[in-house]
Amino acid sequence: MTAGPPAPAPNASSANRGAAAPSTTRNVIANWLWYLLVLASGFIIPRLISDRLGKEQLGAWD
């Protein structure tokens, strides 16, 4: 079996040099939104658990 001709190298002028910037910016924003969501849930979820279970079931944790 012989391989076909090698694929041509991408031309520097045809390469999309700005493609990484929007995706990097979007990823940074998504990461910060995720951190904010985790931080907010750390304050909200324990209070919901405490309200639902009550002092009898929580015991020493309350």
PyMOL Python script that loads the backbone (N, CA, C, O; Angstrom):
from pymol import cmd

cmd.read_pdbstr("""\
ATOM      1  N   MET A   1       0.826  -1.168   0.000  1.00  0.00           N
ATOM      2  CA  MET A   1       0.000   0.000   0.000  1.00  0.00           C
ATOM      3  C   MET A   1       0.876   1.239   0.000  1.00  0.00           C
ATOM      4  O   MET A   1       1.820   1.344   0.784  1.00  0.00           O
ATOM      5  N   THR A   2       0.569   2.149  -0.856  1.00  0.00           N
ATOM      6  CA  THR A   2       1.329   3.395  -0.884  1.00  0.00           C
ATOM      7  C   THR A   2       0.406   4.535  -0.499  1.00  0.00           C
ATOM      8  O   THR A   2      -0.778   4.554  -0.834  1.00  0.00           O
ATOM      9  N   ALA A   3       0.975   5.461   0.200  1.00  0.00           N
ATOM     10  CA  ALA A   3       0.191   6.624   0.610  1.00  0.00           C
ATOM     11  C   ALA A   3       0.128   7.615  -0.535  1.00  0.00           C
ATOM     12  O   ALA A   3       1.018   7.660  -1.385  1.00  0.00           O
ATOM     13  N   GLY A   4      -0.921   8.398  -0.549  1.00  0.00           N
ATOM     14  CA  GLY A   4      -1.065   9.421  -1.574  1.00  0.00           C
ATOM     15  C   GLY A   4      -0.088  10.557  -1.324  1.00  0.00           C
ATOM     16  O   GLY A   4       0.724  10.499  -0.400  1.00  0.00           O
ATOM     17  N   PRO A   5      -0.170  11.565  -2.132  1.00  0.00           N
ATOM     18  CA  PRO A   5       0.740  12.693  -1.947  1.00  0.00           C
ATOM     19  C   PRO A   5       0.455  13.387  -0.615  1.00  0.00           C
ATOM     20  O   PRO A   5      -0.688  13.415  -0.158  1.00  0.00           O
ATOM     21  N   PRO A   6       1.488  13.941   0.001  1.00  0.00           N
ATOM     22  CA  PRO A   6       1.279  14.597   1.294  1.00  0.00           C
ATOM     23  C   PRO A   6       0.394  15.829   1.142  1.00  0.00           C
ATOM     24  O   PRO A   6       0.383  16.485   0.100  1.00  0.00           O
ATOM     25  N   ALA A   7      -0.325  16.115   2.178  1.00  0.00           N
ATOM     26  CA  ALA A   7      -1.208  17.284   2.164  1.00  0.00           C
ATOM     27  C   ALA A   7      -0.363  18.549   2.156  1.00  0.00           C
ATOM     28  O   ALA A   7       0.687  18.597   2.798  1.00  0.00           O
ATOM     29  N   PRO A   8      -0.808  19.566   1.441  1.00  0.00           N
ATOM     30  CA  PRO A   8      -0.023  20.799   1.411  1.00  0.00           C
ATOM     31  C   PRO A   8      -0.033  21.483   2.778  1.00  0.00           C
ATOM     32  O   PRO A   8      -1.019  21.424   3.514  1.00  0.00           O
ATOM     33  N   ALA A   9       1.080  22.127   3.096  1.00  0.00           N
ATOM     34  CA  ALA A   9       1.189  22.845   4.364  1.00  0.00           C
ATOM     35  C   ALA A   9       0.280  24.068   4.317  1.00  0.00           C
ATOM     36  O   ALA A   9       0.126  24.682   3.262  1.00  0.00           O
ATOM     37  N   PRO A  10      -0.315  24.422   5.433  1.00  0.00           N
ATOM     38  CA  PRO A  10      -1.186  25.599   5.427  1.00  0.00           C
ATOM     39  C   PRO A  10      -0.380  26.860   5.157  1.00  0.00           C
ATOM     40  O   PRO A  10       0.735  27.022   5.652  1.00  0.00           O
ATOM     41  N   ASN A  11      -0.952  27.727   4.380  1.00  0.00           N
ATOM     42  CA  ASN A  11      -0.310  28.982   4.033  1.00  0.00           C
ATOM     43  C   ASN A  11      -0.504  29.959   5.189  1.00  0.00           C
ATOM     44  O   ASN A  11      -1.611  30.089   5.711  1.00  0.00           O
ATOM     45  N   ALA A  12       0.563  30.646   5.591  1.00  0.00           N
ATOM     46  CA  ALA A  12       0.489  31.561   6.729  1.00  0.00           C
ATOM     47  C   ALA A  12      -0.518  32.677   6.481  1.00  0.00           C
ATOM     48  O   ALA A  12      -1.175  33.139   7.414  1.00  0.00           O
ATOM     49  N   SER A  13      -0.641  33.109   5.245  1.00  0.00           N
ATOM     50  CA  SER A  13      -1.572  34.196   4.966  1.00  0.00           C
ATOM     51  C   SER A  13      -3.019  33.718   5.007  1.00  0.00           C
ATOM     52  O   SER A  13      -3.926  34.513   5.252  1.00  0.00           O
ATOM     53  N   SER A  14      -3.244  32.431   4.770  1.00  0.00           N
ATOM     54  CA  SER A  14      -4.612  31.925   4.782  1.00  0.00           C
ATOM     55  C   SER A  14      -5.038  31.433   6.162  1.00  0.00           C
ATOM     56  O   SER A  14      -6.216  31.159   6.391  1.00  0.00           O
ATOM     57  N   ALA A  15      -4.081  31.322   7.080  1.00  0.00           N
ATOM     58  CA  ALA A  15      -4.420  30.862   8.430  1.00  0.00           C
ATOM     59  C   ALA A  15      -5.204  31.946   9.154  1.00  0.00           C
ATOM     60  O   ALA A  15      -4.924  33.136   9.012  1.00  0.00           O
ATOM     61  N   ASN A  16      -6.182  31.516   9.928  1.00  0.00           N
ATOM     62  CA  ASN A  16      -7.004  32.458  10.675  1.00  0.00           C
ATOM     63  C   ASN A  16      -6.320  32.724  12.008  1.00  0.00           C
ATOM     64  O   ASN A  16      -6.498  31.966  12.961  1.00  0.00           O
ATOM     65  N   ARG A  17      -5.548  33.785  12.079  1.00  0.00           N
ATOM     66  CA  ARG A  17      -4.749  34.075  13.266  1.00  0.00           C
ATOM     67  C   ARG A  17      -5.601  34.543  14.442  1.00  0.00           C
ATOM     68  O   ARG A  17      -5.205  34.343  15.590  1.00  0.00           O
ATOM     69  N   GLY A  18      -6.730  35.146  14.201  1.00  0.00           N
ATOM     70  CA  GLY A  18      -7.557  35.679  15.277  1.00  0.00           C
ATOM     71  C   GLY A  18      -8.556  34.683  15.834  1.00  0.00           C
ATOM     72  O   GLY A  18      -9.387  35.058  16.661  1.00  0.00           O
ATOM     73  N   ALA A  19      -8.506  33.435  15.417  1.00  0.00           N
ATOM     74  CA  ALA A  19      -9.501  32.452  15.849  1.00  0.00           C
ATOM     75  C   ALA A  19      -9.360  32.111  17.326  1.00  0.00           C
ATOM     76  O   ALA A  19     -10.354  31.793  17.978  1.00  0.00           O
ATOM     77  N   ALA A  20      -8.146  32.171  17.866  1.00  0.00           N
ATOM     78  CA  ALA A  20      -7.944  31.777  19.256  1.00  0.00           C
ATOM     79  C   ALA A  20      -8.478  32.824  20.229  1.00  0.00           C
ATOM     80  O   ALA A  20      -8.915  32.464  21.322  1.00  0.00           O
ATOM     81  N   ALA A  21      -8.458  34.074  19.880  1.00  0.00           N
ATOM     82  CA  ALA A  21      -8.844  35.135  20.812  1.00  0.00           C
ATOM     83  C   ALA A  21     -10.310  35.046  21.243  1.00  0.00           C
ATOM     84  O   ALA A  21     -10.566  35.063  22.447  1.00  0.00           O
ATOM     85  N   PRO A  22     -11.288  34.953  20.337  1.00  0.00           N
ATOM     86  CA  PRO A  22     -12.676  34.868  20.808  1.00  0.00           C
ATOM     87  C   PRO A  22     -12.939  33.619  21.635  1.00  0.00           C
ATOM     88  O   PRO A  22     -13.685  33.667  22.612  1.00  0.00           O
ATOM     89  N   SER A  23     -12.341  32.519  21.256  1.00  0.00           N
ATOM     90  CA  SER A  23     -12.587  31.295  22.000  1.00  0.00           C
ATOM     91  C   SER A  23     -11.930  31.365  23.375  1.00  0.00           C
ATOM     92  O   SER A  23     -12.489  30.853  24.345  1.00  0.00           O
ATOM     93  N   THR A  24     -10.764  31.984  23.480  1.00  0.00           N
ATOM     94  CA  THR A  24     -10.108  32.145  24.776  1.00  0.00           C
ATOM     95  C   THR A  24     -10.928  33.068  25.667  1.00  0.00           C
ATOM     96  O   THR A  24     -11.124  32.784  26.849  1.00  0.00           O
ATOM     97  N   THR A  25     -11.401  34.158  25.108  1.00  0.00           N
ATOM     98  CA  THR A  25     -12.228  35.089  25.874  1.00  0.00           C
ATOM     99  C   THR A  25     -13.501  34.415  26.354  1.00  0.00           C
ATOM    100  O   THR A  25     -13.904  34.585  27.505  1.00  0.00           O
ATOM    101  N   ARG A  26     -14.130  33.656  25.482  1.00  0.00           N
ATOM    102  CA  ARG A  26     -15.354  32.943  25.860  1.00  0.00           C
ATOM    103  C   ARG A  26     -15.071  31.936  26.967  1.00  0.00           C
ATOM    104  O   ARG A  26     -15.873  31.788  27.888  1.00  0.00           O
ATOM    105  N   ASN A  27     -13.943  31.247  26.887  1.00  0.00           N
ATOM    106  CA  ASN A  27     -13.597  30.265  27.913  1.00  0.00           C
ATOM    107  C   ASN A  27     -13.331  30.930  29.261  1.00  0.00           C
ATOM    108  O   ASN A  27     -13.741  30.413  30.300  1.00  0.00           O
ATOM    109  N   VAL A  28     -12.651  32.067  29.249  1.00  0.00           N
ATOM    110  CA  VAL A  28     -12.376  32.776  30.500  1.00  0.00           C
ATOM    111  C   VAL A  28     -13.679  33.241  31.143  1.00  0.00           C
ATOM    112  O   VAL A  28     -13.865  33.095  32.351  1.00  0.00           O
ATOM    113  N   ILE A  29     -14.573  33.795  30.342  1.00  0.00           N
ATOM    114  CA  ILE A  29     -15.865  34.249  30.867  1.00  0.00           C
ATOM    115  C   ILE A  29     -16.670  33.070  31.409  1.00  0.00           C
ATOM    116  O   ILE A  29     -17.285  33.173  32.470  1.00  0.00           O
ATOM    117  N   ALA A  30     -16.667  31.957  30.688  1.00  0.00           N
ATOM    118  CA  ALA A  30     -17.399  30.771  31.148  1.00  0.00           C
ATOM    119  C   ALA A  30     -16.821  30.248  32.461  1.00  0.00           C
ATOM    120  O   ALA A  30     -17.574  29.838  33.344  1.00  0.00           O
ATOM    121  N   ASN A  31     -15.497  30.257  32.600  1.00  0.00           N
ATOM    122  CA  ASN A  31     -14.880  29.800  33.845  1.00  0.00           C
ATOM    123  C   ASN A  31     -15.262  30.695  35.014  1.00  0.00           C
ATOM    124  O   ASN A  31     -15.572  30.192  36.094  1.00  0.00           O
ATOM    125  N   TRP A  32     -15.246  32.007  34.825  1.00  0.00           N
ATOM    126  CA  TRP A  32     -15.618  32.916  35.904  1.00  0.00           C
ATOM    127  C   TRP A  32     -17.089  32.770  36.268  1.00  0.00           C
ATOM    128  O   TRP A  32     -17.442  32.836  37.446  1.00  0.00           O
ATOM    129  N   LEU A  33     -17.945  32.573  35.280  1.00  0.00           N
ATOM    130  CA  LEU A  33     -19.361  32.344  35.582  1.00  0.00           C
ATOM    131  C   LEU A  33     -19.541  31.065  36.389  1.00  0.00           C
ATOM    132  O   LEU A  33     -20.366  31.013  37.301  1.00  0.00           O
ATOM    133  N   TRP A  34     -18.769  30.033  36.055  1.00  0.00           N
ATOM    134  CA  TRP A  34     -18.831  28.777  36.803  1.00  0.00           C
ATOM    135  C   TRP A  34     -18.382  28.995  38.248  1.00  0.00           C
ATOM    136  O   TRP A  34     -19.021  28.495  39.173  1.00  0.00           O
ATOM    137  N   TYR A  35     -17.286  29.740  38.451  1.00  0.00           N
ATOM    138  CA  TYR A  35     -16.815  30.016  39.807  1.00  0.00           C
ATOM    139  C   TYR A  35     -17.867  30.778  40.610  1.00  0.00           C
ATOM    140  O   TYR A  35     -18.075  30.496  41.790  1.00  0.00           O
ATOM    141  N   LEU A  36     -18.526  31.741  39.972  1.00  0.00           N
ATOM    142  CA  LEU A  36     -19.577  32.487  40.661  1.00  0.00           C
ATOM    143  C   LEU A  36     -20.756  31.586  41.022  1.00  0.00           C
ATOM    144  O   LEU A  36     -21.339  31.728  42.097  1.00  0.00           O
ATOM    145  N   LEU A  37     -21.105  30.667  40.135  1.00  0.00           N
ATOM    146  CA  LEU A  37     -22.190  29.732  40.413  1.00  0.00           C
ATOM    147  C   LEU A  37     -21.843  28.822  41.585  1.00  0.00           C
ATOM    148  O   LEU A  37     -22.681  28.583  42.454  1.00  0.00           O
ATOM    149  N   VAL A  38     -20.622  28.316  41.616  1.00  0.00           N
ATOM    150  CA  VAL A  38     -20.193  27.446  42.714  1.00  0.00           C
ATOM    151  C   VAL A  38     -20.175  28.224  44.026  1.00  0.00           C
ATOM    152  O   VAL A  38     -20.601  27.711  45.061  1.00  0.00           O
ATOM    153  N   LEU A  39     -19.685  29.456  43.983  1.00  0.00           N
ATOM    154  CA  LEU A  39     -19.648  30.283  45.185  1.00  0.00           C
ATOM    155  C   LEU A  39     -21.057  30.563  45.703  1.00  0.00           C
ATOM    156  O   LEU A  39     -21.316  30.448  46.901  1.00  0.00           O
ATOM    157  N   ALA A  40     -21.954  30.925  44.811  1.00  0.00           N
ATOM    158  CA  ALA A  40     -23.334  31.207  45.209  1.00  0.00           C
ATOM    159  C   ALA A  40     -24.012  29.956  45.762  1.00  0.00           C
ATOM    160  O   ALA A  40     -24.746  30.031  46.747  1.00  0.00           O
ATOM    161  N   SER A  41     -23.769  28.814  45.135  1.00  0.00           N
ATOM    162  CA  SER A  41     -24.406  27.589  45.623  1.00  0.00           C
ATOM    163  C   SER A  41     -23.867  27.197  46.992  1.00  0.00           C
ATOM    164  O   SER A  41     -24.571  26.552  47.769  1.00  0.00           O
ATOM    165  N   GLY A  42     -22.630  27.576  47.298  1.00  0.00           N
ATOM    166  CA  GLY A  42     -22.071  27.303  48.617  1.00  0.00           C
ATOM    167  C   GLY A  42     -22.779  28.060  49.723  1.00  0.00           C
ATOM    168  O   GLY A  42     -22.773  27.626  50.875  1.00  0.00           O
ATOM    169  N   PHE A  43     -23.386  29.184  49.389  1.00  0.00           N
ATOM    170  CA  PHE A  43     -24.149  29.943  50.372  1.00  0.00           C
ATOM    171  C   PHE A  43     -25.615  29.535  50.400  1.00  0.00           C
ATOM    172  O   PHE A  43     -26.257  29.613  51.447  1.00  0.00           O
ATOM    173  N   ILE A  44     -26.146  29.107  49.279  1.00  0.00           N
ATOM    174  CA  ILE A  44     -27.580  28.820  49.177  1.00  0.00           C
ATOM    175  C   ILE A  44     -27.919  27.394  49.601  1.00  0.00           C
ATOM    176  O   ILE A  44     -28.844  27.194  50.388  1.00  0.00           O
ATOM    177  N   ILE A  45     -27.198  26.409  49.101  1.00  0.00           N
ATOM    178  CA  ILE A  45     -27.517  24.994  49.353  1.00  0.00           C
ATOM    179  C   ILE A  45     -27.496  24.642  50.843  1.00  0.00           C
ATOM    180  O   ILE A  45     -28.433  23.993  51.306  1.00  0.00           O
ATOM    181  N   PRO A  46     -26.478  25.035  51.621  1.00  0.00           N
ATOM    182  CA  PRO A  46     -26.513  24.683  53.049  1.00  0.00           C
ATOM    183  C   PRO A  46     -27.725  25.251  53.781  1.00  0.00           C
ATOM    184  O   PRO A  46     -28.266  24.603  54.677  1.00  0.00           O
ATOM    185  N   ARG A  47     -28.152  26.449  53.411  1.00  0.00           N
ATOM    186  CA  ARG A  47     -29.327  27.030  54.055  1.00  0.00           C
ATOM    187  C   ARG A  47     -30.596  26.278  53.671  1.00  0.00           C
ATOM    188  O   ARG A  47     -31.487  26.092  54.499  1.00  0.00           O
ATOM    189  N   LEU A  48     -30.674  25.853  52.432  1.00  0.00           N
ATOM    190  CA  LEU A  48     -31.836  25.058  52.020  1.00  0.00           C
ATOM    191  C   LEU A  48     -31.876  23.731  52.767  1.00  0.00           C
ATOM    192  O   LEU A  48     -32.941  23.289  53.198  1.00  0.00           O
ATOM    193  N   ILE A  49     -30.723  23.100  52.919  1.00  0.00           N
ATOM    194  CA  ILE A  49     -30.662  21.827  53.643  1.00  0.00           C
ATOM    195  C   ILE A  49     -31.068  22.041  55.096  1.00  0.00           C
ATOM    196  O   ILE A  49     -31.838  21.259  55.653  1.00  0.00           O
ATOM    197  N   SER A  50     -30.549  23.105  55.709  1.00  0.00           N
ATOM    198  CA  SER A  50     -30.870  23.393  57.104  1.00  0.00           C
ATOM    199  C   SER A  50     -32.356  23.661  57.285  1.00  0.00           C
ATOM    200  O   SER A  50     -32.957  23.195  58.253  1.00  0.00           O
ATOM    201  N   ASP A  51     -32.951  24.409  56.361  1.00  0.00           N
ATOM    202  CA  ASP A  51     -34.383  24.713  56.464  1.00  0.00           C
ATOM    203  C   ASP A  51     -35.239  23.470  56.270  1.00  0.00           C
ATOM    204  O   ASP A  51     -36.264  23.318  56.933  1.00  0.00           O
ATOM    205  N   ARG A  52     -34.839  22.592  55.384  1.00  0.00           N
ATOM    206  CA  ARG A  52     -35.644  21.395  55.093  1.00  0.00           C
ATOM    207  C   ARG A  52     -35.543  20.346  56.192  1.00  0.00           C
ATOM    208  O   ARG A  52     -36.547  19.734  56.560  1.00  0.00           O
ATOM    209  N   LEU A  53     -34.341  20.132  56.718  1.00  0.00           N
ATOM    210  CA  LEU A  53     -34.155  19.059  57.690  1.00  0.00           C
ATOM    211  C   LEU A  53     -34.576  19.462  59.094  1.00  0.00           C
ATOM    212  O   LEU A  53     -35.207  18.675  59.800  1.00  0.00           O
ATOM    213  N   GLY A  54     -34.239  20.657  59.502  1.00  0.00           N
ATOM    214  CA  GLY A  54     -34.566  21.085  60.853  1.00  0.00           C
ATOM    215  C   GLY A  54     -33.481  20.695  61.847  1.00  0.00           C
ATOM    216  O   GLY A  54     -32.558  19.947  61.522  1.00  0.00           O
ATOM    217  N   LYS A  55     -33.611  21.219  63.072  1.00  0.00           N
ATOM    218  CA  LYS A  55     -32.581  20.992  64.089  1.00  0.00           C
ATOM    219  C   LYS A  55     -32.516  19.544  64.561  1.00  0.00           C
ATOM    220  O   LYS A  55     -31.440  19.056  64.904  1.00  0.00           O
ATOM    221  N   GLU A  56     -33.640  18.858  64.581  1.00  0.00           N
ATOM    222  CA  GLU A  56     -33.648  17.481  65.086  1.00  0.00           C
ATOM    223  C   GLU A  56     -32.802  16.566  64.214  1.00  0.00           C
ATOM    224  O   GLU A  56     -32.037  15.749  64.727  1.00  0.00           O
ATOM    225  N   GLN A  57     -32.933  16.698  62.905  1.00  0.00           N
ATOM    226  CA  GLN A  57     -32.202  15.811  62.004  1.00  0.00           C
ATOM    227  C   GLN A  57     -30.762  16.262  61.791  1.00  0.00           C
ATOM    228  O   GLN A  57     -29.888  15.426  61.558  1.00  0.00           O
ATOM    229  N   LEU A  58     -30.499  17.550  61.863  1.00  0.00           N
ATOM    230  CA  LEU A  58     -29.135  18.025  61.665  1.00  0.00           C
ATOM    231  C   LEU A  58     -28.265  17.750  62.882  1.00  0.00           C
ATOM    232  O   LEU A  58     -27.074  17.471  62.740  1.00  0.00           O
ATOM    233  N   GLY A  59     -28.837  17.824  64.062  1.00  0.00           N
ATOM    234  CA  GLY A  59     -28.086  17.535  65.275  1.00  0.00           C
ATOM    235  C   GLY A  59     -26.950  18.519  65.488  1.00  0.00           C
ATOM    236  O   GLY A  59     -27.174  19.728  65.546  1.00  0.00           O
ATOM    237  N   ALA A  60     -25.738  18.008  65.605  1.00  0.00           N
ATOM    238  CA  ALA A  60     -24.565  18.837  65.906  1.00  0.00           C
ATOM    239  C   ALA A  60     -24.193  19.751  64.758  1.00  0.00           C
ATOM    240  O   ALA A  60     -23.474  20.728  64.971  1.00  0.00           O
ATOM    241  N   TRP A  61     -24.648  19.475  63.565  1.00  0.00           N
ATOM    242  CA  TRP A  61     -24.264  20.285  62.409  1.00  0.00           C
ATOM    243  C   TRP A  61     -24.969  21.627  62.389  1.00  0.00           C
ATOM    244  O   TRP A  61     -24.541  22.535  61.676  1.00  0.00           O
ATOM    245  N   ASP A  62     -26.038  21.773  63.154  1.00  0.00           N
ATOM    246  CA  ASP A  62     -26.799  23.026  63.100  1.00  0.00           C
ATOM    247  C   ASP A  62     -26.306  24.009  64.110  1.00  0.00           C
ATOM    248  O   ASP A  62     -26.834  25.117  64.202  1.00  0.00           O
TER     249      ASP A  62
END
""", "prot")
cmd.dss("prot")
cmd.show_as("cartoon", "prot")
cmd.util.cbc("prot")
cmd.orient("prot")
